[in-house]
Amino acid sequence: MAPATRVVAPRTSTGFEYIFPAIRGIQAGREYYVSMCPLRIIPKIFIFDEDELSAELRAQRILNKGRLPTLSKYILDNPDDYVFSALTASVDGTMEFESHSTDGTGFRTGQLRIPMDSRFLINDGQHRRAAIELALKENPDLGEETIAVVFFHDAGLVRSQQMFADLNRHAVRPARSIGVLYDHRDPSSQVVRVMAGRSRIFKGYVEMEKSNLSARSRMMFTLSALYYGTQALLQGLKIKHDAAVDLAQSYWEEIDKALPEWAMVRERELSATEMRRDFIHSHGIAL
């Protein structure tokens, strides 16, 4: 059944339907709705019970429970600074949208009514949903915070499977180097960024965005390789940020003295391409 849009006077819920403040949109000729849902209702309306079904009878991947503690800890450790993107869901049931007016902006905003016996299928975000449930058990106060949910009408298994494929088709994990560059929460990332910007052996010779160097790159190292090497150096040490930067910089500068090829590249006596081709000491595994 196609979702319906109409203008009616506000009314009180009978208790047998969910009412979401929502915005109506159109994609590929189909209506969809975006709402801000309290975290406390997410585990209640999105129930994941397809673990026993074969892949061809499901429209989502099996939940990887090993990922959940990390995701849940991220929320709990950063209650004032976490970010979760929207969940995408298909609703197997009627969806009735009551717009605020018949034209203009009011036509796109209103209330979305969904019967409580409808089935909600997550097309994208089941790990976020499960992590939210775990986090709420430890910190129920998070329940009043909200997450965006995009509701589509469930047009059957084939359509839901296609939605899953389309949503994940073009997903590309960002390079680890740019993740280190932009991560202001991880202490090791902070140390490596400062060191790469001020050390004479690294400044101007670290690829800050990509995690792989092209054959002709003039860079000697990637930020991600330097990150993992420095992380291994500092692992288990309980020292403050400035001391960690000084220690790491001193260490790599001592390494530099033992590897003359690094200085040869800086002095333009050897190209970075030739160094990477003939020596392993600038490669990530060596660092």
PyMOL commands that set and color helices and strands:
alter all, ss='L'
color gray80, all
select helices_A, chain A and resi 39-45+55-57+65-77+105-108+126-138+140-144+157-169+176-182+187-198+223-234+241-258+260-266+272-278
alter helices_A, ss='H'
color red, helices_A
select strands_A, chain A and resi 4-6+17-27+30-38+87-92+96-99+109-115+119-124+146-153+206-207+221-222
alter strands_A, ss='S'
color yellow, strands_A
deselect
rebuild
show_as cartoon
